[in-house]
Amino acid sequence: MENEVKLTKLAKCAGCGAKVGAGVLAQLLEGIRVRKDPNLLVGFDRSDDASVYKVSDELALVQTVDFFPPIADDPYTFGAIAATNALSDVYAMGGEPKLALNIMAVPEDMPREVVHDILRGGYDKVYEAGALITGGHSILDDEPKYGLAVTGFVHPDRVLTNSGAKPGDVILFTKPIGIGVLTSGMKAGLVSDETTRFAYRMMTTLNKAARDVMVKYRVHACTDVTGFGPMGHLLEMAQGSDVELHMQVSGVDFIPESLELARMGVLPAGMYRNRNFAEPWVDVGTVETAVQDLLFDPQTSGGLAIAVDPADADALLAELKTCVPSAQRWATVQPYRGGKRIFLEP
């Protein structure tokens, strides 16, 4: 149903494009004392997707939180995208979401039915994930925001982090790239209805199917690609694993209209933040500037970047494609030789 409230007009930034830049975030966290606990398997000092706490020899809790301003005018779609994005961090750790809490900020004059539809979109995605929403917290704010705090379960011995990639591994990815550029184009009315529907479909596709497939193979590391863009998240993987990545750009699935917009210079502010942070570690080679821009583009509810043993790479990619048709081979992992961490190859 057409809604009179244009949610994206109420937001300065859309979706994960509102995320604080990785460089600024590192400065904000610098000097904060990290308490040690032998049961804390993954904490915020690791730049990972979620924290993991061991409860028993058979159970660990995965915890994460994610929320952002509207990336769609339709309130139900916005709620569904925000929930899908928040659930993704649990999947990236190899876990299964179990409980979620709503986080919401709304203008005082926002119509009740709009708020209801945002929440309904979130509820539907959480239930699709097999989890439960058990409460939450809301405040009044001039700019609407929505998301979730999510708790999931994982076996302590099967936790996936972004720092376990090994030389020889193959990096697979599960969704096309270009969402940040597209959302900038949508605000200006430059994106076709067909591509807009496709983008929303990608952002509301849970990473559940990809997670359920990848845990059957020898996966050494995983991260979801969201606000820091492909280069930002892959850089975290390369630095955390002490390796370098060689990315075959021809294998990256770019959403066609996003490349056209990038060539026109329609770029989100988050792209520039991501480039400033990650570019010193990236050898861009001869790759076209617009393609580079898309590789720094902030993604909302992006796919999983999976570092898999080379002996399992073909089988995992083939099985992923049965449930995630956009799955693609992105890069290979090599020993770190000093200098750049990511090398872009045609």
Helices and strands as residue ranges (DSSP letters): G 7-10, G 15-18, H 22-29, E 40-42, G 44-46, E 51-54, E 60-68, H 75-92, E 96-106, H 112-128, E 132-140, E 145-154, G 156-158, E 170-173, H 179-187, H 193-203, H 208-214, E 219-224, H 229-241, E 243-248, G 249-251, H 256-264, H 269-278, G 279-281, E 282-283, H 289-295, E 304-308, H 310-323, E 328-335, E 342-345
